[in-house]
């Protein structure tokens, strides 16, 4: 039996970490020549259409924006309308769209942003959905792997894209590469069910859900529980956009904050919108999307975001993210990766939105 994952992450991880130098340079060149998106906005209430680039297909990953649009939060924030631009393995990267003006707002990853910046672009994380890295070692209850020490002598399936992260995770937890037998992973948990491997490196929003649907009892060892801290699913803007188009970016963040708050309060609502409206052509399964949304909410709702507001990133988590990325060879600084000034202004103007449902 094959249980190909229906979540976004199988292919995105290849895309995120497999960006070539040519793509990064193209982004940088576009950033130099592209017009500033959103510069036609004149005042609050007249921001025009928001062109919003997603990092993946129209599944439940974008539940917050779906709700924000359905409830009219974008128009309340000052936009005449919003256009969602679907992502995916064959789509133009979000960073390229932001650079050339096709989009004004979008979601990317720290690894993509650092890669583009290394090649001359100047992007910053302006907010983060996931406060915890979704990466996890997934095993089955019959042979559970609950701590890094349990990995010693075991066979773990890991994709090529995730090998640097796996090796770094082992190192920070006192293990060597030779302590674990790492074999290829094709984003299909079937070898785990068949007993061919002891565990797989996948995302908490992915294989654990498909395994449960298949009647299995997965055990999930989150990287974030063992000396590993990094944000992902991050809102991104160029430093030029941050300087020139603050009203547009703040309005978009405000609408999404309201949408995500509603999604956290009722994960089924966002899942239903994904299945029945925005991702209808994908023929998504509602139970799968509800479960994926609940797993997503668990990555977003933390003591820090409950205190400071959804999408915020504390100074400590910014520093920890930089340190964690460096473990896998992705090197930058907090100042070169983060700019939370827009989000801080949104919450200063709307303090009532800080407390989560």
VOGU-3710 file (C-alpha; in Angstrom, 3 decimals, decimal comma):
1> xxxxxxxxxx> 0,000/0,000/0,000  1,333/3,416/-0,955  0,504/6,410/1,186  1,794/9,368/-0,736  1,536/12,443/1,416  -1,214/14,865/0,526  0,265/17,765/2,424  2,357/20,478/0,805  5,680/19,635/2,366  6,945/16,740/0,286
11> xxxxxxxxxx> 7,696/18,909/-2,714  8,248/22,248/-1,075  11,266/21,062/0,831  12,929/20,180/-2,460  12,005/23,575/-3,822  13,047/25,568/-0,758  16,461/24,000/-0,311  17,129/23,207/-3,954  17,084/26,763/-5,279  19,966/27,123/-7,689
21> xxxxxxxxxx> 22,323/30,045/-7,929  20,715/31,008/-11,237  17,327/31,448/-9,553  18,795/33,476/-6,712  20,689/35,733/-9,133  17,530/36,197/-11,188  15,743/37,319/-8,055  18,503/39,779/-7,251  18,531/41,208/-10,771  14,762/41,536/-10,737
31> xxxxxxxxxx> 14,991/43,349/-7,411  17,268/45,911/-9,022  15,050/46,547/-12,031  11,506/45,807/-10,855  9,103/48,573/-9,967  8,051/48,887/-6,350  4,832/46,925/-5,985  2,045/48,794/-4,304  3,523/52,242/-4,866  0,206/53,429/-6,341
41> xxxxxxxxxx> -1,509/53,187/-2,954  -2,408/56,678/-1,836  -4,175/56,473/1,507  -5,875/54,135/3,883  -9,070/52,892/2,294  -7,601/53,231/-1,191  -4,800/50,692/-1,322  -6,065/49,041/-4,497  -5,852/45,303/-5,151  -3,482/43,223/-3,036
51> xxxxxxxxxx> -1,559/40,683/-5,109  -0,658/37,966/-2,620  1,774/35,181/-3,595  1,417/31,850/-1,819  4,351/29,502/-1,373  2,268/26,442/-2,210  -0,942/25,189/-3,793  -4,330/26,303/-2,483  -4,621/23,820/0,365  -5,179/24,500/4,057
61> xxxxxxxxxx> -1,678/25,978/4,435  -3,326/29,305/3,578  -6,347/28,911/5,883  -5,822/32,310/7,513  -5,877/34,270/4,240  -8,926/32,300/3,051  -10,838/33,353/6,140  -9,535/36,914/5,893  -10,879/37,199/2,360  -14,184/35,485/3,135
71> xxxxxxxxxx> -14,799/37,722/6,141  -13,818/40,901/4,277  -10,739/41,641/6,383  -8,673/42,782/3,392  -11,267/45,334/2,356  -11,630/46,477/5,961  -7,856/46,976/6,041  -8,035/49,229/2,982  -7,773/47,037/-0,125  -10,333/47,063/-2,907
81> xxxxxxxxxx> -9,793/43,308/-3,372  -7,201/40,562/-3,016  -5,776/38,251/-5,674  -4,267/35,030/-4,395  -1,435/33,734/-6,579  -1,036/29,994/-6,157  2,431/28,555/-5,639  3,731/25,052/-6,137  6,649/23,151/-7,645  6,258/24,733/-11,099
91> xxxxxxxxxx> 5,333/28,257/-9,980  7,553/31,325/-10,140  9,179/31,785/-6,730  7,561/34,217/-4,321  10,791/36,214/-4,031  10,949/36,695/-7,794  7,331/37,863/-7,844  7,996/40,366/-5,074  11,109/41,610/-6,838  9,520/42,126/-10,231
101> xxxxxxxxxx> 6,280/43,631/-8,902  3,961/40,744/-9,799  3,116/40,459/-6,086  3,149/42,918/-3,208  2,922/40,403/-0,388  3,933/36,789/0,079  5,302/33,897/2,080  8,725/32,307/1,726  11,280/30,565/3,969  14,408/31,747/5,799
111> xxxxxxxxxx> 16,583/29,458/3,665  15,248/30,962/0,446  15,653/34,480/1,799  19,243/33,914/2,919  20,076/32,350/-0,447  18,663/35,309/-2,371  20,396/37,829/-0,113  23,735/36,084/-0,623  23,314/36,800/-4,324  22,599/40,506/-4,018
121> xxxxxxxxxx> 18,931/40,763/-3,069  17,754/42,382/0,162  14,763/40,586/1,683  13,643/40,382/5,283  11,302/38,228/7,322  8,507/40,528/8,500  6,488/37,882/10,397  6,373/34,139/10,919  3,478/31,704/10,889  5,372/28,729/12,258
131> xxxxxxxxxx> 7,171/29,456/15,505  8,477/25,889/15,537  10,184/23,879/12,820  7,756/21,206/11,549  10,569/18,698/10,995  10,184/15,510/12,986  11,322/11,917/13,163  8,198/9,840/12,633  8,095/6,232/13,842  5,379/3,766/14,791
141> xxxxxxxxxx> 4,123/2,883/18,258  5,401/-0,693/17,975  8,987/0,572/17,714  8,789/4,164/18,985  11,596/6,679/18,658  10,938/9,288/21,324  14,307/10,944/21,936  17,467/11,519/19,879  19,220/8,800/21,906  16,710/6,302/20,479
151> xxxxxxxxxx> 18,080/6,975/16,981  21,394/5,272/17,631  21,743/2,167/15,505  18,440/2,808/13,706  17,665/3,188/10,010  16,064/6,527/9,196  14,763/7,584/5,771  15,780/11,162/4,954  15,345/13,160/1,746  18,420/14,652/0,100
161> xxxxxxxxxx> 17,090/18,134/0,882  16,856/17,353/4,587  20,208/15,609/5,047  21,992/18,798/6,225  19,271/19,324/8,819  19,383/15,695/9,948  23,151/15,775/10,394  22,933/19,057/12,298  20,147/17,693/14,512  22,247/14,642/15,362
171> xxxxxxxxxx> 25,262/16,810/16,158  23,472/19,169/18,539  22,097/16,145/20,356  25,448/14,427/20,834  25,245/11,887/17,998  27,432/11,250/14,950  26,412/10,530/11,377  27,801/7,034/11,814  25,416/6,408/14,726  22,450/6,345/12,341
181> xxxxxxxxxx> 21,916/4,516/9,064  20,481/7,198/6,759  18,691/5,961/3,632  16,796/7,861/0,900  13,240/9,084/1,528  10,766/9,683/-1,292  8,084/11,388/0,819  6,121/8,145/1,141  5,704/6,540/4,597  5,037/3,073/3,139
191> xxxxxxxxxx> 8,586/1,788/3,928  8,003/2,682/7,574  4,772/0,700/7,654  6,502/-2,220/5,928  9,244/-2,245/8,561  11,983/-1,447/6,059  13,045/1,590/8,109  12,717/2,516/11,778  11,724/6,102/11,136  11,360/8,844/8,544
201> xxxxxxxxxx> 12,231/12,523/8,636  9,092/14,369/7,629  6,916/17,250/8,773  4,382/17,114/11,582  1,806/18,438/9,115  2,408/15,573/6,703  3,159/11,857/7,287  1,701/11,624/10,814  -1,656/12,602/9,333  -1,556/10,205/6,386
211> xxxxxxxxxx> -0,392/7,396/8,685  -3,314/7,937/11,056  -5,701/7,960/8,123  -4,273/4,583/7,110  -4,965/3,148/10,571  -1,418/3,421/11,913  -0,296/4,863/15,258  2,584/7,282/14,543  5,007/8,566/17,156  6,316/12,062/16,417
221> xxxxxxxxxx> 9,659/13,307/17,736  9,695/17,026/16,983  13,069/18,602/16,227  11,872/21,664/18,124  11,728/19,665/21,358  15,447/18,882/21,253  17,811/21,868/21,010  16,407/23,036/17,669  14,689/26,404/17,190  13,790/28,098/13,923
231> xxxxxxxxxx> 10,780/29,831/12,409  9,455/29,043/8,948  6,475/29,821/6,695  7,599/33,414/6,935  6,119/36,593/5,523  8,718/38,373/3,424  9,337/41,790/1,894  12,308/43,564/0,364  13,953/46,353/2,319  12,801/48,697/-0,446
241> xxxxxxxxxx> 9,190/47,623/0,045  9,511/47,952/3,806  10,740/51,507/3,343  8,349/52,667/0,627  5,194/50,579/0,986  4,618/50,323/4,714  0,904/51,073/4,486  0,312/48,192/2,061  2,380/45,701/4,044  0,855/46,700/7,387
251> xxxxxxxxxx> -2,677/46,420/6,002  -1,929/42,966/4,593  -0,418/41,809/7,881  -3,420/43,180/9,776  -5,876/41,266/7,593  -3,897/38,040/7,900  -3,594/38,392/11,664  -7,374/38,621/11,863  -7,739/35,646/9,530  -5,304/33,474/11,469
261> xxxxxxxxxx> -6,936/34,376/14,772  -10,253/33,133/13,357  -8,565/29,984/12,059  -7,018/29,249/15,444  -10,437/29,622/17,048  -12,016/27,209/14,536  -9,574/25,132/12,391  -12,464/23,431/10,609  -13,569/26,718/9,058  -10,317/27,245/7,181
271> xxxxxxxxxx> -10,218/23,592/6,134  -13,726/23,809/4,694  -12,755/26,887/2,674  -9,723/25,030/1,301  -11,772/21,975/0,345  -14,946/23,621/-0,940  -13,718/26,888/-2,441  -10,096/27,901/-2,812  -8,657/24,431/-3,380  -11,740/22,779/-4,827
281> xxxxxxxxxx> -9,933/21,716/-8,013  -7,397/19,822/-5,900  -10,150/17,489/-4,609  -8,891/17,713/-1,048  -10,163/15,518/1,773  -11,843/17,477/4,572  -10,693/15,260/7,449  -7,132/15,420/6,140  -7,270/19,195/5,841  -8,736/19,656/9,312
291> xxxxxxxxxx> -5,973/17,504/10,802  -3,304/19,362/8,820  -4,743/22,681/9,980  -4,719/21,580/13,607  -1,061/20,560/13,237  -0,344/23,928/11,666  -2,041/25,805/14,511  0,131/23,886/16,988  3,189/25,367/15,263  1,778/28,895/15,370
301> xxxxxxxxxx> 0,303/29,124/18,844  3,023/29,292/21,493  3,414/31,062/24,853  5,297/33,827/23,023  2,623/34,417/20,377  -0,097/34,172/23,019  1,669/37,003/24,819  2,899/39,116/21,907  0,466/38,263/19,104  0,338/35,823/16,204
311> xxxxxxxxxx> 3,195/36,052/13,645  5,542/37,840/16,061  9,117/36,596/16,563  10,904/37,409/19,809  14,483/38,678/19,776  15,544/35,402/21,385  13,838/33,304/18,698  15,401/35,447/15,991  18,850/34,720/17,404  18,036/31,027/17,874
321> xxxxxxxxxx> 16,800/30,798/14,286  20,067/32,226/12,994  22,057/29,783/15,139  19,969/26,810/14,035  20,210/27,723/10,355  23,985/28,000/10,715  24,145/24,404/11,957  22,987/23,267/8,520  25,269/25,632/6,619  22,791/28,498/6,120
331> xxxxxxxxxx> 24,626/31,479/7,611  23,286/34,977/8,193  22,650/37,438/11,032  19,440/38,465/12,773  19,698/41,988/11,318  20,122/40,607/7,804  17,186/38,220/8,135  14,521/39,923/10,267  12,657/43,238/10,314  9,655/43,088/12,631
341> xxxxxxxxxx> 9,046/46,853/12,660  5,891/46,610/10,545  4,356/43,971/12,771  5,282/45,923/15,881  3,459/48,953/14,491  0,378/46,874/13,637  0,117/45,592/17,195  0,806/49,022/18,666  -2,142/50,319/16,647  -4,318/47,259/17,383
351> xxxxxxx> -3,321/45,930/20,834  -6,670/44,139/21,127  -5,429/41,600/18,564  -2,507/40,395/20,680  -4,462/37,977/22,831  -5,163/34,771/20,926  -8,528/32,965/20,986
//
